[in-house]
Amino acid sequence: MQRFSSTAGIAIGPILFMLAILGVLAMTMSSSVSSFGTAGVADRVTADVVSQANLIRSKINECNLMYGTNSNGDGWPASDPTDGTLVSALECEADPAGQKSLWSGLRAALLPPPTKGFNAWYYMNAGAEGGRCIWTAPTSSSSGVVAGLTQAATKFSSQEVDYDSSSEDQKFVIFLTPPTGTANAHCAH
């Protein structure tokens, strides 16, 4: 009966070493994929929020420019004074009957759905004193969402945006007209 030769098992050491190296590489790659995912979410949130806010602002400003007289602000769309109004439901009151909708009326434009993981956009017209604003908020505050909103906030001046990355609710507010007095509660994060 012959036992194993004296060189048997020598390959086990290098094999275990290679498996350990592969394990370290796998852990490193999985953490890199996670940071790529966070960066991807941040980039998507930044691009979507900025483009949607600019489109909404331009449509609301268009209504005001068409029907506002002597800068008295009567061309601004009205809003529910308690909770604000969904942007998708806004109407330009001076447009002809049946064509008042900002999105399907006289000057139709496509309002894209809110970016993935966000609530719908809202609008508040609290007059010159309380300000006029739009806002949205994410349904959860992941690091990618917070990074995206933080980056989006840099695309607006400090008079246009109200956002606090350390806030629990992560509400992102864009002013159409900054308040001349105390800002309406909906126009503040």
N, C-alpha and C positions, 0 to 999 in steps of 0.2 A: 504494500500500500504506500503510495507516494503522497506526501503532503504537498501543500503549496510551495512553490519555489520561493527563494529568498527575495526575489524581485516583485512578487505579487503584491498588489496594493499600492505600489509607488505612484500610480496615476491618480489615486484618490485625492491626495493633497492638492495637486494643481486643479483638479476638477472642482473641489470645494472652494478653492480660491477664486476661480472663474465665476462660480455661482454667487459668491459674495459680491464680487464686482458687478455682476449683472443686477443683483438686488439693489445695490446703491444707485446704479444708473436708472433703474426703473422708478425708484423713489424720487430721484432728481427730476426725471422727465414728467412724472405725474404732478409734481408741484409746479413745474413750468407750464404745463397745460392749464392748470388752474389759474395762474396769473395771466396767461393768454386769454382765458375765458373772461376774467374780470376786465381786462383791457378792451376786449371786444364789446362787452356790455356797456362800458363807459363810452366808447366811441359811438355806439348806436344811440344811446340815450342823448348824448350831446347833439349829434346831428339831427335826430328826430325832434327833440324839444325846441331847439333853436329854429329849425325850419317851420315847425308848426306854429310857434309863437309869432314869428314874423308874418306868416300868412294870415293868421287871425287878426293881428294888429292892422295889417294893410286893409283887410276887408271892413273892419270896424271904422278905421280912419276914412276909408272911401265913402262910407255912408255919411259920416260927419262932414266931409269936404263937399259932398253933393248937396247937402241940405242944411248945414249949419250956416247961420247968417250973423254977420258982425261979431264973430267969435263968441257968441253967447252960448254955444254948446248945444243948441236944440236939435242938432243933427245926429247926436249920439244915440245909439239904440238904447231902449229902456231895459231895465232888468228887474227881477224880483228883488225888492228892497231887503228881504229877510235872508234869503239863501243864495242869491245870485241866480243867473240863468245859464243853462247849458249853452255853450257856444253854438252847438249844432242847431239850436232852436231860435237863434237871434233873427230879428227882423229889422229891416230898414223901414221905419214907419211911413216915411214920405213917398216911398215907391208905390206904384199903382197896385190896386187890390189884386190879389192872386200872384203877385210878383214881389212880395216883400221879403222873402227869405234871403238872408245873406248868401246862402249856398246854392239855392236852386231858383232864385228869383231873376230879376232884371239883368243883373251882372253875375251870372252863375260862376261858381268856382268849386273845385273838389276839396272838401274838408276831409283830410285823411283821418283814419281812426287813431285814437291815442296810441302812443308807442307801447309795445308789449310790457306789461307789468305796471301800467299807469292808469289812473282814473281819467275820466273825460275832462276836458277843459271847461271852465266856468267863467262867466263874465259878471262884473259888478259895476253898475253906474251909480255911484254915490255922489254925483255932482262934482263941482269944482272943489268944494271943501273936503269931501271924503275921498275924492279921487276916483278914477276909472281904471279898472285892472282886469286881467285875466289870470287864472291860476290852474294848476294841476298838481297832483301829488302821486307818488308811487304807491303801489299796494304793499310793497315791502321795501325795506331800506338795506339792501345788500351793499357791499363795498363798491361794486361796479356801478350801481345806481347813484350812490352818493358821489363817486368820482365823476360820473357823467354830468350830474346836475351842477357840481362845483365848476367843471369846465364850461358848461353852458352859461353859467352866471357871468363868466369872464367875457362873454360875447356881447354883453349889454353894459351900459354905463350904470353907475351907482344910482342915478335918478330913475332908471328904467326897471331895475330888478330888486326884489327883496327875497333873499334866500340865505338860510343859515344851515351850513352843512352839519352842525352839531345838534340841530333841533331833532326832536323825536319824530315829528310828523313829516318832515322833509317837503313841506309845501313850497312850490316854486311859483312866485308871483311876478308878473310883468305889468308895469304901469303903462296905460295909454295916456293918462294925464296924472301927474303926481298930485297928491292932495295939497290944497292951500291951507288946510287946517289939520285936524286929527284924521289920520287915515281910517277908512272903514275897516272893521275887524277882518273882513274877507280879503282886504288888500294888504294884509300883513301876514308874515309867516308865523 
